[in-house]
Amino acid sequence: MIHYLRIFLSGMKVALASRMAYRGDFIIRIVVMFFGDLLFPMITTLIYRAGASFPGWSLPEVLLIQGIFMVVKGISFPFFFGMIEEILDRVREGTFDLMLIRPCSVLYLSIVSSFNLEYVGSFLGGIILLSYALLHIEINITLVTGLLFLLLFFFSMLILLSFTLIMSGTLFKWVGNSRVYEIFDAVTKFCLYPRSIYSEAFQNLISYVFPLAMIAYFPAASLLERLDRGVIYSLVVCLLFFLISRAFWYRMLKQYTSAGG
């Protein structure tokens, strides 16, 4: 455990040192991330100010979902989502081979080497939005509610890790597949709004097949006491989805033919 912790801290130091070499670019990216992720909450606010609304959901409740999404993104993306770009670059340049000969888990090294603090802007924006929403919603947070929220919050990050493994795993076979992130970014836009606004078939799809609703909706619903029994099935699907994605990543790794393949 200490060995892996040292590797993780070393990866963070290297990532920070490389970003601090271009401080101006680093700060600009954080600011862009901050205001870029606040675009959808601003659009949502304009919709409600214009007199429209999502049935059964007040503005602070919708902003709560979007705030949780930004916080989850602001935590997950710096720690492991960057492995998509990291693996893509290493496979193209032929330097991924060096990770295969190191005395450590290849998957763990891929995660550690992808550490990127640029998404801290998303995290800060999410904290601000989440704080605003909680101040305008009457929520009675008990010990059980708090623990349930933390559990669902953990599973929301687990789902993002699962999608990361699937998308990065495809790069071992199809290195030209560099648009996987744009596709995923478009799909996750469905996570920014209440699940109830979609059709029943689509609700089932994003809850029990591709559990995108776990990323923000279910954690928010736990705070608002709107959870139903379906969350149990979604948790099971999340676990299975993670195990399948991890197995997929290692299976695709075996198909990696090295720089000379």
C-alpha positions as CSV (number, residue, x, y, z in Angstrom):
1,M,0.0,0.0,0.0
2,I,2.8,2.4,0.9
3,H,4.5,1.6,-2.4
4,Y,1.4,2.5,-4.4
5,L,0.9,5.7,-2.3
6,R,4.5,6.8,-3.1
7,I,3.8,6.2,-6.8
8,F,0.7,8.2,-6.7
9,L,2.4,11.1,-4.9
10,S,5.2,11.0,-7.4
11,G,2.8,11.1,-10.3
12,M,1.1,14.2,-8.7
13,K,4.4,16.0,-8.3
14,V,5.5,15.3,-11.9
15,A,2.1,16.5,-13.2
16,L,2.2,19.7,-11.1
17,A,5.8,20.4,-12.0
18,S,5.0,20.0,-15.7
19,R,2.0,22.3,-15.5
20,M,3.8,25.0,-13.4
21,A,6.3,25.3,-16.3
22,Y,3.5,27.1,-18.1
23,R,1.6,28.9,-15.4
24,G,-0.2,31.3,-17.6
25,D,-1.7,28.5,-19.8
26,F,-2.6,26.5,-16.6
27,I,-4.5,29.5,-15.1
28,I,-6.3,30.2,-18.3
29,R,-7.4,26.6,-18.7
30,I,-8.8,26.6,-15.1
31,V,-10.7,29.8,-15.8
32,V,-12.1,28.4,-19.1
33,M,-13.2,25.2,-17.3
34,F,-14.8,27.3,-14.6
35,F,-17.0,29.4,-16.9
36,G,-17.4,26.7,-19.5
37,D,-19.1,24.4,-17.0
38,L,-21.3,27.2,-15.7
39,L,-22.8,27.7,-19.1
40,F,-25.6,25.1,-18.7
41,P,-26.6,26.3,-15.2
42,M,-26.9,29.8,-16.7
43,I,-29.1,28.5,-19.5
44,T,-31.2,26.7,-17.0
45,T,-31.6,29.9,-15.0
46,L,-32.6,31.8,-18.1
47,I,-35.3,29.1,-18.9
48,Y,-36.8,29.5,-15.4
49,R,-36.6,33.3,-15.5
50,A,-38.5,33.2,-18.8
51,G,-41.4,31.4,-17.1
52,A,-40.7,27.9,-18.3
53,S,-39.7,25.0,-16.0
54,F,-39.1,21.3,-15.7
55,P,-42.3,19.8,-14.3
56,G,-42.0,19.0,-10.6
57,W,-38.6,20.6,-10.3
58,S,-37.8,24.0,-8.9
59,L,-34.7,26.0,-10.2
60,P,-32.6,25.3,-7.1
61,E,-33.3,21.5,-7.4
62,V,-32.2,21.4,-11.0
63,L,-29.1,23.4,-10.1
64,L,-28.5,20.9,-7.3
65,I,-28.2,18.2,-9.9
66,Q,-25.9,20.2,-12.1
67,G,-23.8,21.2,-9.1
68,I,-23.3,17.6,-8.1
69,F,-22.4,16.8,-11.7
70,M,-19.7,19.5,-11.8
71,V,-18.3,18.4,-8.4
72,V,-18.1,14.7,-9.5
73,K,-16.5,15.8,-12.8
74,G,-14.1,18.1,-10.9
75,I,-12.9,15.2,-8.7
76,S,-12.9,12.4,-11.3
77,F,-11.4,14.1,-14.2
78,P,-8.2,15.2,-12.5
79,F,-7.5,11.8,-11.0
80,F,-8.3,9.3,-13.8
81,F,-10.3,10.6,-16.8
82,G,-7.1,12.1,-18.3
83,M,-5.8,8.5,-18.9
84,I,-7.8,8.6,-22.2
85,E,-5.6,11.3,-23.6
86,E,-2.5,9.9,-21.9
87,I,-2.9,6.5,-23.4
88,L,-3.7,7.9,-26.8
89,D,-0.5,10.0,-26.8
90,R,1.7,7.2,-25.4
91,V,0.4,4.6,-27.9
92,R,0.9,7.0,-30.8
93,E,4.4,7.9,-29.7
94,G,5.4,4.3,-28.8
95,T,6.2,5.2,-25.1
96,F,3.4,3.1,-23.7
97,D,5.8,0.1,-23.9
98,L,7.8,1.6,-21.0
99,M,4.8,1.2,-18.7
100,L,4.6,-2.5,-19.5
101,I,8.0,-3.2,-18.1
102,R,7.6,-1.3,-14.8
103,P,7.0,-3.3,-11.6
104,C,3.5,-2.1,-11.0
105,S,0.0,-2.5,-12.3
106,V,-0.3,-1.1,-15.8
107,L,-3.8,0.2,-15.1
108,Y,-2.6,2.0,-11.9
109,L,0.3,3.5,-13.7
110,S,-2.0,4.7,-16.5
111,I,-4.2,6.4,-13.9
112,V,-1.4,8.0,-11.9
113,S,0.4,9.3,-14.9
114,S,-2.8,11.0,-16.2
115,F,-3.2,13.3,-13.1
116,N,-4.3,16.7,-14.3
117,L,-5.4,19.7,-12.2
118,E,-6.9,21.7,-15.0
119,Y,-10.3,20.5,-14.1
120,V,-10.1,22.1,-10.6
121,G,-12.1,24.9,-12.2
122,S,-15.1,22.5,-12.7
123,F,-14.8,21.5,-9.0
124,L,-14.8,25.1,-7.8
125,G,-17.7,26.0,-10.0
126,G,-19.6,22.9,-8.8
127,I,-19.0,23.8,-5.1
128,I,-20.4,27.3,-5.7
129,L,-23.4,26.0,-7.5
130,L,-24.0,23.3,-5.0
131,S,-23.8,25.7,-2.1
132,Y,-26.2,28.1,-3.8
133,A,-28.7,25.3,-4.4
134,L,-28.5,23.9,-0.8
135,L,-29.1,27.4,0.6
136,H,-32.4,27.7,-1.4
137,I,-33.7,24.3,-0.7
138,E,-35.2,23.1,2.6
139,I,-33.3,19.9,3.2
140,N,-33.2,17.9,6.4
141,I,-29.9,16.1,6.2
142,T,-29.7,13.3,8.7
143,L,-26.9,10.8,9.3
144,V,-28.7,8.2,7.1
145,T,-29.2,10.8,4.3
146,G,-25.6,11.9,4.4
147,L,-24.2,8.4,4.3
148,L,-26.6,7.4,1.4
149,F,-25.5,10.5,-0.5
150,L,-21.8,9.7,0.0
151,L,-22.5,6.1,-1.2
152,L,-24.2,7.3,-4.4
153,F,-21.5,9.9,-4.9
154,F,-18.9,7.2,-4.8
155,F,-20.8,5.2,-7.4
156,S,-21.1,8.2,-9.6
157,M,-17.3,8.4,-9.7
158,L,-17.2,4.7,-10.3
159,I,-19.4,5.1,-13.3
160,L,-17.1,7.7,-14.7
161,L,-14.1,5.4,-14.1
162,S,-16.0,2.6,-15.9
163,F,-16.5,4.8,-19.0
164,T,-12.9,5.9,-18.8
165,L,-11.7,2.3,-18.9
166,I,-13.9,1.5,-21.9
167,M,-12.9,4.6,-23.9
168,S,-9.2,4.3,-23.1
169,G,-9.3,0.5,-23.8
170,T,-10.4,1.0,-27.3
171,L,-7.3,3.1,-28.0
172,F,-5.1,0.0,-27.8
173,K,-6.8,-1.4,-30.9
174,W,-8.0,1.7,-32.7
175,V,-5.5,4.5,-32.0
176,G,-7.3,6.8,-34.5
177,N,-10.4,6.8,-32.3
178,S,-9.5,10.2,-30.8
179,R,-13.1,11.5,-30.7
180,V,-14.4,9.2,-28.0
181,Y,-14.2,12.0,-25.5
182,E,-16.4,14.3,-27.6
183,I,-19.0,11.5,-27.9
184,F,-19.0,10.9,-24.2
185,D,-19.2,14.6,-23.5
186,A,-22.3,14.8,-25.6
187,V,-23.9,11.8,-24.0
188,T,-23.3,13.1,-20.4
189,K,-25.4,16.2,-21.2
190,F,-28.4,14.0,-20.3
191,C,-27.0,13.9,-16.7
192,L,-27.5,17.6,-16.2
193,Y,-31.3,17.4,-16.0
194,P,-33.9,15.5,-13.9
195,R,-34.5,12.0,-15.0
196,S,-38.2,12.4,-14.9
197,I,-38.3,14.8,-17.9
198,Y,-37.4,11.9,-20.2
199,S,-39.7,9.1,-21.5
200,E,-40.0,6.0,-19.4
201,A,-38.0,3.9,-21.9
202,F,-35.2,6.4,-21.9
203,Q,-35.3,6.6,-18.0
204,N,-34.8,2.9,-17.9
205,L,-31.9,3.1,-20.4
206,I,-29.9,5.6,-18.4
207,S,-30.7,4.0,-15.1
208,Y,-30.5,0.2,-15.7
209,V,-28.5,-0.3,-18.9
210,F,-26.0,2.6,-19.1
211,P,-26.4,4.1,-15.6
212,L,-25.8,7.7,-16.4
213,A,-28.4,8.8,-13.9
214,M,-26.1,7.7,-11.2
215,I,-23.6,10.4,-12.0
216,A,-25.8,13.3,-10.6
217,Y,-29.5,12.5,-10.5
218,F,-29.5,9.7,-7.9
219,P,-27.2,11.6,-5.4
220,A,-29.3,14.7,-5.8
221,A,-32.5,12.6,-5.3
222,S,-31.1,11.2,-2.1
223,L,-30.8,14.7,-0.6
224,L,-34.2,15.6,-1.9
225,E,-35.7,12.3,-0.5
226,R,-37.0,11.4,-4.0
227,L,-35.3,8.0,-4.3
228,D,-37.3,5.0,-5.3
229,R,-36.5,1.2,-5.2
230,G,-35.0,1.5,-8.7
231,V,-31.8,2.9,-7.2
232,I,-31.0,-0.6,-5.8
233,Y,-31.0,-2.1,-9.3
234,S,-29.0,0.8,-10.6
235,L,-26.3,0.2,-7.9
236,V,-26.1,-3.4,-9.0
237,V,-25.8,-2.4,-12.6
238,C,-23.1,0.1,-11.7
239,L,-21.0,-2.7,-10.1
240,L,-21.5,-5.0,-13.1
241,F,-20.7,-2.2,-15.4
242,F,-17.4,-1.5,-13.6
243,L,-16.4,-5.1,-13.6
244,I,-17.2,-5.5,-17.3
245,S,-15.3,-2.3,-18.2
246,R,-12.2,-3.4,-16.2
247,A,-12.2,-6.8,-17.9
248,F,-12.7,-5.1,-21.3
249,W,-9.6,-2.8,-20.6
250,Y,-7.4,-5.7,-19.8
251,R,-8.7,-7.7,-22.8
252,M,-7.9,-4.8,-25.1
253,L,-4.5,-4.4,-23.5
254,K,-3.6,-7.9,-24.6
255,Q,-4.3,-6.8,-28.2
256,Y,-1.8,-4.0,-27.9
257,T,0.9,-4.8,-30.5
258,S,3.6,-2.4,-29.2
259,A,5.2,0.5,-31.2
260,G,6.4,-1.9,-33.9
261,G,3.1,-3.7,-34.4
